[in-house]
Amino acid sequence: MKAPNLTNIDFIAKRKLVFAIPIIIILAGLVVAIVFGFNTDLKFGGSTVIEYSYNGDIDLGEIKSTARNELGTSVRLQVSTVQSSGSSLVITAPGNNNLGDKVDTLTEKLTEEYPDNFTDTSVTTRILNSQANNQYYYRVIVVSACVLLLVFVYFAIRFRKIGGWSAGCASVITLVHNLLFVVAGYAVCRLYLDNGIIIAMLFVLGYTILNTMTFFEYIRANKTGSNKKVALNDLVNLSITKNSRGVIGITAAILLALMVLTIVGSGTLVSFSIATFIGIIASAFSSICLVGPLWTIFRNKKAKTK
Amino acid sequence: MKRNGKLKFFIVLALIVILSAFNIFGISSQWGDVTSIYVKSIQDINWGLDIGGGVQAVFAATSTSGEEITKGDINKTETIMKKRLAALGVTEYEINTDYTNNSVVLRFPNSYDASETISVVSDAGELKFVSGTDTDSTTGLPTGDTIITREHVKSAKVKSGYADSSDSTLYYFVNVTLTDEGYQLMSEATAAMVEEGGGTISVWFDNTNIYSPKIEEEVSSGEIFVYSITDEEKANLLAEEINIGQLPVALSSSYTNISAAFGVQARKTIAIAVVAILLVVTAYIIFKYRYLGAVACIALLGQISFILILITGFFSPFPNFTLSFPALAGIAVSLIVGLTYQITTINNISEELGKERTLAGSIKSAQKRGFSSVLHSNILLILISIVLVGLFGSGWFSDVFAPLTFMLDTVTDGAVYSFAYTLGIGIICNLLAIGASRIMLSGLSTFDRFQDTKFYGGAK
């Protein structure tokens, strides 16, 4: 596998095309999110928990597909044990809408199919509310603001000699762009919203900061290292080319890892992998095609106002 | 010099191999029946709720006032429980309210003490000052008149000091500050007792008598001492519980063990995934970057070992951490940071060699450039993880950030907290791994076999 030769591509000249692609994708994602909403799970949308006590050994795989068919939604199966009084099966279905009759048919089906295991037909149904209340979202807003501010300030100070504010703005926009891709991924792929989205967003946040930082370090090194009169556009194109070698190598490694996780895992692991896959591609794309042109736009604007 | 480099290469390699072996097999000693574990083996790691399962406790609410329980009562109960969990240092949990059964369902991993957590969380949190020490012989509850209750207490705090000059044991005293009304009620009650020739007041917390001072003079300050103990944690917990307040309902609890949220086979799935990912990524890196890739992978293995040792509580300042999927993702991101340094350096070396430098000089200058570019990512990511741990966790980190969130209720998010914590630890370890790979690379370049620049990505 050899990194494609990017030396001859003028990223700055193609910026209109480059900006249009992600905007269209993100908008499409947001439209899907608004029209169809998200599939929510325990954490964000509440859930219905059904508990049956049972005897002996049961085949969880078979019961899972039975429960999925009867309840008409994806389910999570857990076994709960008390030392003195045996085991019970905990079935968690997303959404806190009352499943009503469906629970009764599921009970009938289970006692019919596994008469030895499910002798006790008493069912405990709990309708759990979402864990994320308004207070949670307030805090998320405060935390996001703090993190974005921190990123902005850090980039502005670190790269003050090469237009700190421009670097700060470009990196914050890139970061938000990549995170929106993760959100859009959850909406478009109809993934269940749970802890996975939080982890995926944090994961992409970490990777984006790494890529953006490396890119600006290249700009700094190339600017101080080479002839200072190199035109801004050439400087950016050269830095992008140098940065892209590393980015492509590492991105390929991460994507391989995520593919393995998708194959091996299930549930949250898979939805996390899919969304992170999208986010990592967005991150690689933005560190090659987005952050450089953005930085030049901000720099040129600043130069004009001066 | 040449020999020195070789020696260093093998020392670092051996250290990493030994550390990895420690992590897989653990170190423990057996003295009679007591086994002390110094380094946890993979078997002994505390797994999170998602991978290892844990405890499910159901708290059913019953009304104390005789009125019907409202949704507001349940919500308030949940908020108080969250605050108490934060005071206990329990960060990884799932809590849900259930209006249909008037209950709260709490799940937390096995690494927390189940009976302590459940009993503290479901405490009524009732504080009262009663005149006299008489108790009912059957229930053990006080029979005297209640002078003041939790309503009359503004706040509680802990002070440390000595009980008297001859005793060198350090005690922790819990003091409560009364509201104006509370102070008035107390001074009236104590004044009456003094007039009658003295009396006793008993202080009760959740039906336990914690202190019974003899009253010889009228209370003259709004700050009253209620409890002393040598255990700082218990004193802090009591003060926190008083500050957090009283539950609006009475709770009865029952708990069961519950299997992993990722499925009964979660641990196996995660183990397979981790091993498969490590194998695939290592194979890819070695295939793409050859010898330098192999050195990079050894350095990353070193980083993983450092992280595991810090997370499993080998060094006392780093507590024994619960590994959940978010925590693993945090480690993964720190490994990506490590990988970025390695690959940037590898690319730099071939670039430097192109400038027709000497091998040793190219490696040195490539490492320097790679380090300066990755250093600031490391610092920024550590700062971000401090912000996330502070704002979504509990403990002193979050106290630092309290001014930012004074308007908000206590909210912790175990997923964010775990991710940020392991990311921070991982990045510290990343710096160690960078050191290891520096020594190994410069060591490698002194080997006679590895003098040809083609091993380093130079022109063939």
Interface residues (C-beta under 8 A of the other chain):
Chain A: M1 L42 K43 G46 S47 V49 L60 R76 L77 Q78 V79 S80 T81 V82 S88 V90 T125 R126 I127 L128 N129 S130 Q131 N133 Q135 Y136 Y138 R139 V142 V143 C146 V147 L150 V151 Y154 R158 N195 I198 I199 L202 F203 L205 G206 Y207 I209 L210 M213 T214 E217 Y218 A221 R245 G246 G249 I250 A252 A253 I254 L256 A257 V260 L261 V264 G265 S266 G267 T268 L269 F272
Chain B: D50 G53 Q56 V58 N75 E94 I95 N96 T97 D98 Y99 T100 N101 S103 V105 T256 N257 I258 S259 A260 A261 F262 G263 V264 T269 I272 A273 A276 I277 V280 V281 Y284 I285 K288 Y289 F325 P326 A329 G330 A332 V333 I336 V337 L339 T340 I343 T344 N347 R369 S372 S373 V374 H376 S377 I379 L380 L381 L383 I384 V387 L388 L391 F392 L404 T405 L408 D409 V411 D413 A415 V416 F419 A420 L423
